[in-house]
Amino acid sequence: MSDSPREELIHDWNAPYDRPKAQVQFVDETLRDGLQSPCARDPELKDKIELVRLMDRLGIHTADIGLPGAGERARQHIRTLVEEMAHLSITPNVACRTVISDIAPVVDLVQATGQPVEVCAFIGSSPIRMYAEGWEIDRMVQLSRDAVAFATGHGLPVMFVTEDTTRARPEHIRALYTAAIEAGAKRICICDTCGHATPDGVRRLVTYVKGIVRAMGVDVGIDWHGHRDRGLGLVNSLTAIEAGATRIHACALGLGERSGNTEMDLLLVNLKLNGIIDNDLSALSEYCRKAAQVTGVPFPQNYPVFGADAFETGTGVHAAAVIKAFKKGDGWLANRVYSGVPADLFGLEQSIKVGPMSGKSNVAWVLERHGVEATDERVARVLELAKQSPRLLSDGEVLEAARAPVGSGLKFRPE
């Protein structure tokens, strides 16, 4: 094929992604909602600091650093993180129930540190939650109004959060948001707390909430907080942006209660690929691995982009295409010829392995990468072993087979 302009090498059937009118901002919930994952452990303070620094490097705007009402350990960690974030671009927020006793410790914290902290005041909003709790809407509206007024009266910025918004009645949503905005809330947050919504539902709900804000004639931001119980967390967050949400909540690796939250890492990847953000995401892999390490949550091998398998192949025809691109000296081509996500954009690289579906090119590539001449005899010996194996061989096993004496009768040895 003759040399072609790169834009002609990929025909893109995706619809053009409309650029949002306002800058998309991000709330990292890893250290609050993420830690509600049943299998997660609460990291040590030094590890939380490292994670916050990585969030800052990624251009994440604010992080939820805990619940002040959860106890003394939580408050100590929150205070240290607030002091640490004073030297970073990322800003702190904390989650509080819409009760003054939850918000009062934040007033004390701000006075002690001299640093601003956003209050995320939350209350349930769906009929099923109201029925289970024995709540009445008038009382909920009054609680919300009083809590927001208390916080704003002490100079605290407030985001008002309605839990389970995606299953709430329109009139209740309007009553709660109206009360909070009138009391001084500068942001309101739509929550898909139970992972109920579909993209169509997200679009309709965000549009409805935008109408409330527009009718009030106020400058109030709209947040989206989504869970992935139906596996729709990421697509719903992208839809919320399209519909007009200006700040999106997510967690590293999709950590969180039950099945978790929108994956912050994959959200950033998709917005980067769609040309919506231009953040330097070279630290994103480190962020994922650090989150997995300090929370103790397993990191799946086949996790998109950042899992060990994401850019690795042992399939002959696929590997051959990547190898041919590398041999052209064209890293751009090698990172795209068999990958919908360019590894190099995220500080990663393609990996060619040898396994039962490999061909000669796989073996030659691995041998040459280790400075071993890929003679026909060596390649044949490696393939003889690979065809017996139920998995990919390690590079050590490939080299051992290549160096084995001719006629040695290689046998695959299960680990």
Secondary structure, 3 states (H helix, E strand, C coil): CCCCCHHHCCCCCCCCCCCCCCCCEEEECCCCCHHHCCCCCCCCHHHHHHHHHHHHHCCCCEEECCCHHHCHHHHHHHHHHHHHHCCCCCEEEEEEECCHHHHHHHHHHHHHHCCCCEEEEEEECCHHHHHHHCCCHHHHHHHHHHHHHHHHHCCCCEEEEEECHHHCCHHHHHHHHHHHHHCCCCEEEEEECCCCCCHHHHHHHHHHHHHHHHHHCCCCEEEEEEECCCCCHHHHHHHHHHHCCCEEEEEHHHCCCCCCECEHHHHHHHHHHCCCCCCCCCCHHHHHHHHHHHHCCCCCCCCCCCCCCCCEECCHHHHHHHHHHHHCCCHHHHCCCCCCCCHHHHCCCCEECECCCCCHHHHHHHHHHCCCCCCHHHHHHHHHHHCCCCCCECHHHHHHHHHCCCCCCCCCCCC
